[in-house]
């Protein structure tokens, strides 16, 4: 039997077992994160703000754009919110159909994302591309499955984003902007990709983006909610979910620094302000921590933009996609660790790059080593000490830095090679 046939049997067996085991786990976990989305739907249906949280007024449970309630409304099915209880503020009845309907939608999002990747970052051969994709999905299994088991929504956001990138590559800017705005509705930190779109289009994407924002954030929700209620919800979303971090002036203003937070603010914060959420021991002033986080974030964004600028057209060989995806993981105030299910995009780009004859051997090997370190860090996240030091965040930053180094140094040669 050929080696490829053995690998295919192993891959599909692993996928089948994972889908079944995750499905069983779903019924036991009760759709933990799906409840947040359905809570938002229930609130809006009753003319209330989904950003209110009776159990903790300072921390809204629903942090998405108002249009997210439209996306999740079809998944209400038989779900019905129970009376409020301080013990379980998000109690639902009849959720099982909603849980499995959402699970199927997420599985479809992963499958479609894989198909899009094959077109977005072409391999030398179709067989090589399919093999690289399967390897990448297997490497991302720890968090892909955890994301699915928690009924999260970041895989839906990733599908919208990858669709937007493919449409952008095909020069269909308006539809790209619409899908990009759908991605922002689900996960607003993906807004960092606007820099990619603007740089790669030399600004021509801006009118399409403005039109996309109008359609997704104003026109469609206003048609569903009414203009006045939609404007009210947009204001609530900005005041309760966006402004507290984006306009913060000190580290003490950050709302959520739980150990599950693996973003860069969380990683830096736990180094310079160890302790629990209510008893930080500041090694330096909160204002200085805030400045360090902002400065480090600015440097990361700047070098990402330089890499995008120096690699015209498709000369980046797909490495720019994970570069900007990493920003959406590292820069937010809060990013829970199983959002790193996106790593299959990183691994796929690295495998494709390392397999190209024109890629520098040292660069390909360094990316493979850094990707291996990131994979190991994802496996170790369930060990408390590695979670508390944000090992995933630092491993991601190392991989980002290597990609930036390759993109900036190799840009002229990549351009000359005309790599797709």
C-alpha positions, 0 to 999 in steps of 0.5 A: 500500500502506498504511503499516501494511501496509509496517510489518507486512511489515518487522516479520515479515521482521525477526523471521523473519530474526532467529529463523533467524540466532539459531538458527544462532548457537545451534549455534555458541555451544553453549548457553553459559548453558544449561549452567549450568542443566543442570549444576545438574540433573545435580548434583541428579540425583546427590544433590550440591549444584549450588552447588559449583564445583570451578574456583572455590569462591568463585563458584557457577556455579548461583545459582538456587533449587533448584526451577530444576532441576525447571524445566530437567530436561525440557530435559536430553533427550540432554545428558550431562555429560562428565568434569570438565576445568579447561579446560572445567569445564562440558563436555556431550555431545549438547546440540543437542536441549536447546539448540533445545528451550530456544530454542523455550521462550524464543521462546514466552515472548517471544510470550506475554509480548507477548500478556500486555502487551496485556492488562496495559497496554491501549492506546486501540485494539487496533491501536495496542497491537499497533503499539506492541508491535511497535515495542517488540520491534524496539527491544529486539532488540539484547539480546533476540537476545543473550539468546536466542543465549546460551540465558539464562533471564531471558525465562522469568522475565519471562514468569512475572512478567508472568503474575503481574501479570496474575493480580494485576490480575484479583484471583486472588492465589493463582495470582499468587503461585505464578507470582511465586514461579516468577519468583523461582526463575529470577531472585531479584532480582524479589523487589523486586516484593513491595513492589508487590504489598503496596502495591497490595493494601494487604497482602492479597497477603501470605497468598497469597505465603506460600502460594506460597512454601510450594508452589514452594519447599518442597512441590513440591521436597520431593515431588521431592527429599525433604524433607531434601535440599530443605532442604539445597539451600535452605540451600546456595542461601542461603549460597552465592548470596544471603547473600554480597551481601545480608548483605555489610558492605563492597564487598570482599565482593561476588563479581562485578564484571566489566565485563559487570555493568551493575547499579548496584553495578557502575556505582558501584563502577567509578567509585569503585574502578577497575581489575580484579577482583583489583587495585581502586584504591580512591578511597575506602574499600570500606566507604564505597563499600558505604554509598553503594551501599546508600543509593542503592539505598534511595532508589530503592526508597523513591521507587518505593514512594511512586509505587506508593502515590500511584497507586491501582488502575490510575491509573499507566497501566502505568508502575509495571511498568517502574519495578519491573522497573528495580529488578530490573535496577539493584539486584542485585550482578550483572546482565549487560547482555543482561538488558536484553532486558526493555526491550520492556516499558519501551518499550511502557509509554512508547509507550502513555502518550505516546499518551494524550490525557490524558497531559501533552505534556511528560511524554510527550516526556521519556519518549520522549527518555529511552527513545531514550537508553536504546535508544542505550545498548543499541546502544553496549554493545558498545563497551568504553568505554561498557560500562566506564562502565555507560552502560546503567545510568545511562540506565536510572536517568534513565528511572526518575527521569522515570517517578517524577517523572510518577507522583508529580506526576500521581497526582491527575490520573491518578486523576481520569481513571480511566485503565486 
